[in-house]
């Protein structure tokens, strides 16, 4: 399947347009970035990934028309505003004749808004992937000063869009676009059977497996899930819980499972590579995601693509996924283990055929609304349309004067 629909010939750039795709470092490489970069390369653009620190040779997204370069800063240098960083980025932009800059995070945006001054850059894009980006007064003040330079702010969910507009009085709604993150829906619908997947992971051959795939950190609320499962386990000896992921709370969560007397019923699988996630999902009967906040909820999209019913919380970003009249799972309040336990029990009692039907509806919903093809088509179309936009008029502020600005917090 093509990554996106073919664009009309008269929309494809007549000559390659150089664009700079700014990320913190190679550890920020994600499938969503690669899909967009690949789409740009196939549409007549010359995408260059710009990393602020780290080795560009560590990038997993280069090749087939995509190249990468690093400013070779240290992580510490990147975290604090420095005119030297702006100057290095400015020189990189000029040297590579960049016309479009696309920033993926707040810090790259602040540096880029200054670095494009006195260059041939005509368009500045900014993608926001989480609520709380403008979480303090300092960030809001800085963003309000530079947002007029941004041609288009792209939010990955309506919740993120609402958060940005609420926190920035200078951001015009007409310059904000929602483009949902997209996934390769085919990657999670594997032919392997549930029994075989369970054997590979050393999981129980019989019973009902609830599960989650997420980093073990506070925002994901694994502790709430453990308490909910402990309530389920009291009356359902056939129920088990699978937790895939690693993180700073691993020791604490294992201790909590022991204190709740559910250690024998909970399986901590540790870190799983992206290629291993479909196998984990295939082994499950129901996916549970009690997160306290999300930009969109990629793990939920992956679970639904695997044909699983999903129980998730009514938090920012996740509500966009459940915006359908079809029953694709259930939503519960966050931080409420009792209600979560009730919902888990409800799914535990459903017939297997009903679970499969719910999972199929979820799978179709994601394919229709959250596919990589849809995301790439919308993003590339935005790049193409930018060619008709008015060139940014940047005041010629001396880079040597930037030392007076303290922008990053």
Beta strands, then each sheet from edge to edge (+ up, - down):
strand 1: 17-23
strand 2: 45-53
strand 3: 67-73
strand 4: 100-103
strand 5: 123-128
strand 6: 152-155
strand 7: 176-178
strand 8: 208-213
strand 9: 239-244
strand 10: 266-270
strand 11: 286-289
strand 12: 309-313
strand 13: 329-332
sheet 1: 3+ 2+ 1+ 4+ 5+ 6+ 7+
sheet 2: 10+ 9+ 8+ 11+ 12+ 13+
end
